[in-house]
């Protein structure tokens, strides 16, 4: 790995974490199909043990470990979102951890609360909340619930590969459809098309909208940056097919990373508009918690010739660091580069007619199935 020239004191202080990730590629092969290449330390675990061969060669089964689904009974499924700048009030996530493996994902840090690492564990150990549909039904039956829209995938993708086996997302949509509960969806997976029938029903009642996350049309970059997501071509197909079915479709361009994909904003917005998207959102790269170490390792391994440039551009956009926790600033960045991205977003959004309509999910139809009258 190239020498790190970062100005971030936290990264320098924890440089041993980064160095331990930069293993000799001649002895440890690059894990194709994974974003993270190692497990970062869990900040909640003080004492950790590890298994090492006497020859100092890592366990090959661990290197090539397959995804493991861990079934569990959750205590709750709908979470109130306290952050004021994420555009949602409530979220629900049937899965914890995400096999898509996006290297920049802020949700990686949440996996540490479950006792795992934000690195490979986040991609390989997926928690399955098997009772999620029942918990949702119970939540919606609360007498004081006012049908505030709930976001599916507020944390991890509800259409990640685990959905192909468990179909929890579909079951939760069926519950929402029965209650006329408004829902927003964000995904990077074309598997959402399997639920076109129920989404079309909900769209007629104006109780669902969906966003597809598109970060790049550079297929080589996508394969390394978010290895198990759908291609941009497939995502455009999703937008077109669902918009023709009557579902209000949008795109999330997140994150925009200076030096890697921020120059693609216009192309993404135009293509999305041409395929039926009518609204947009974006975020600027921020590397919080363990994601900082994972992204740094990934960047210098995959793009060694201009990794320094990208890293410093990110720092310049967060007051010399790569993360900012201030609400209103953390998701947008600040400085010349972040301002340029914001100006592009505004300019091209207007050019392609994005976010032009006043539209909202309909809360007035909410009801408890079998109950008389409406609750809202």
Secondary structure by P-SEA (a helix, b strand, c coil): ccccccccaaaaaaaaaaaaacccccccccccccccccccccccccbbbbbbccccccccccccccbbbbbbbbcccbbbbccccccccbbbbcccccccccccccaaaaaaaaccccccccccbbbbccaaaaaaaaaaacccccccbbbcccccccccccccccaaaaaaaaaaaaacbbbbbbbcccccccaaaaaaaaaaaccbbbbbbbcccaaaaaaaaccccccaaaaaaaaaaaaaaccbbbbbcccccccccccaaaaaaaaaaaaccccbbbbccccccaaaaaaaaaaaacccccaaaaaaaaaaaccccccccccccccccccaaaaaaaaaaaaaaaaacccccccccccccccccccccccc
